[in-house]
C-alpha cells in the first residue's frame, strides 16, 4: 500500500524499482551510514508462507520440499517465504533454518523471489538470522514483532532499526499482535522508516483493514503493504496493498495467484468473484492452525507426509472433514 509520509527525510520518497533484479540502493552500515550498494526487488503479488515438510522420523523431508516448491512455481506465485511460523520455524534448529533458506534459494532463484523469515524475540539473534539469510541469497528478510517479552514501542523501534543496520537486503516488518501480544504502532513505524531505508514493506496481520489504510495514507510509496490474512487480500489491495503473504497458496497457489493478480490489475468484478470463491476455503483452512490444515491437504495431494513437530499437531477429525469438503468444492 502506498500513500505519503510527510517527515523531512521522506519528502522526496525513495522509489523502489519495478524490476526483480539489477537495481541498487544504499547499504545501511553501522550507525545508519550508507556504504555499498545492493540489489533490491519490487515486492508485489502472491508470496507463499511455505510449510517445512517432515518425514515420519521428524527429519526435514527434502525430496518432499522439492516437490512442494515445484508445485509453487507451477502455480505462478511471485515468491516463497521460508522459515516463517507456517514453516514451523520455532521448531527448526539453526542449521536446519540455514539449509531450508539455502535450498529454497537454489531451487527458485530467478523464478520466484525468496523472503526469508528471520524473526526472534532477541534482537541480536534476529540480526544474525537476517545476516545468514542474506548470505544464502535471499532477496529480502521478514522480521516479526518480538513475541512474548512484550517490548515497548521504543524497544520495537530499536529492534527493527538494529536488524536493518545489520544487512543490505530489504526488510519486511511482520506485525501480528494476536501472536506477539504487542502491536507496532504508526508512530513507531514512522521512526523505523526514517532510520532504516531498507525497511520497505509490512506484512499486515492485524486482521484490520482500517490499519492497512492508515499505513497507506501515512506512508504512501515509502511502504509496501502485504496482507497477512488470506481473507483480507482483496480489501487490503482495494485501499492500496500490493499483495499477500499467504498460507492458502501452499495448497492452491494458482487460484490465490490469479485472485491477487486480478485485484492488482484493477479488474474488480473478476477479482471479487475469484476472492469470494476462495472465502469458504479460507474459513475452513483456519478452523485450526493454518500449518496443520496446509499439511493435511498437501499430504492428501501426495506432496508430503502429514507430520508436524510438537507442539503443533495434525489436523483434528472434525476440522479435517470441514476442510476437505471446502477443498473439494473449490476444486470442482
Secondary structure as UniProt FT lines:
FT   HELIX           8..10
FT   TURN            11..12
FT   STRAND          24..28
FT   HELIX           30..32
FT   STRAND          34..39
FT   STRAND          45..49
FT   TURN            56..57
FT   HELIX           62..75
FT   STRAND          79..81
FT   TURN            85..88
FT   HELIX           89..91
FT   HELIX           94..108
FT   TURN            109..111
FT   STRAND          113..117
FT   HELIX           123..136
FT   STRAND          140..144
FT   HELIX           153..166
FT   STRAND          170..175
FT   HELIX           177..180
FT   HELIX           186..195
FT   TURN            197..198
FT   STRAND          199..204
FT   HELIX           209..219
FT   TURN            221..222
FT   STRAND          224..227
FT   HELIX           230..232
FT   HELIX           233..238
FT   TURN            239..240
FT   STRAND          243..246
FT   HELIX           248..250
FT   HELIX           253..264
FT   TURN            265..266
FT   HELIX           268..285
FT   HELIX           290..300
FT   TURN            301..302
FT   TURN            310..311
FT   HELIX           317..331
//
